[in-house]
């Protein structure tokens, strides 16, 4: 069954894009402006079909950077063989690669197999092989004139009809034999795969059944130990996380207390300095005025100084008591 989608390669933009096989118009939209590659695919234009990568290439004979000796898309280059269809504008390009499963090939004597990939027709006569000067390669075709080098091919000798018929019959028989062999291989492969899957399933059931009927006590003990170890590790991890959170909270509280203590100490030192400065200033003023103060006022000055000193000590004791109460809480 033929595929519904074909691959198109535009040499101008070096781009590939898919196209429906039923579509006749081929338009490349890769560039800034779309351009038409063919209005009646595969009957118009110039197409090279690579059998290795199954790609239709819109060929340009005037380009010097491409050659039929190497596919510009898949870069295949081993032993190229060319066949030009006499019913459409497709030229088949085939390379040796035993690792590929190809849909179309070109036989060594120029016959396409099973048919042309463009129009799906067999050549109307036995293809003639000649060296095409334009392509610099041997080309097989049933046309009377080569579409590339314009060489007249009617004078080229071909095999007699009996030999050609034998070759055609041999090619068809070989194609049928290969198809039957491929189908047989696929059927055997499918049967072997089913048998292998069935054996694997049976073997797995045989392994599971004894273990379920006669559980190994050592295995059960190891499973219990593993479960207990996993539970203890989970509990230890949870406890460690709780302790880490508690330590973080205690550290935050300690930092806050240290900041408060520093602030209160700074305030106490500032107040103490203010009191000392006040006392010193007044003591200096009293000392300077001692000479003019009568004797009866010296007792008052001394009493005032004692009261000031007492108040200063009381303030210090009050601040110490406040610190103790704060830390006690």
HELIX and SHEET records of a PDB file:
HELIX    1   1 UNK A  161  UNK A  213  1                                  53    
HELIX    2   2 UNK A  217  UNK A  288  1                                  72    
HELIX    3   3 UNK A  295  UNK A  297  5                                   3    
HELIX    4   4 UNK A  298  UNK A  328  1                                  31    
SHEET    1   A 8 UNK A  15  UNK A  20  0                                        
SHEET    2   A 8 UNK A   5  UNK A  10 -1                                        
SHEET    3   A 8 UNK A  55  UNK A  58  1                                        
SHEET    4   A 8 UNK A  47  UNK A  50 -1                                        
SHEET    5   A 8 UNK A  90  UNK A  94  1                                        
SHEET    6   A 8 UNK A  81  UNK A  84 -1                                        
SHEET    7   A 8 UNK A 137  UNK A 141  1                                        
SHEET    8   A 8 UNK A 128  UNK A 132 -1                                        
SHEET    1   B 2 UNK A  26  UNK A  28  0                                        
SHEET    2   B 2 UNK A  35  UNK A  38 -1                                        
SHEET    1   C 2 UNK A 105  UNK A 106  0                                        
SHEET    2   C 2 UNK A 112  UNK A 113 -1                                        
END                                                                             
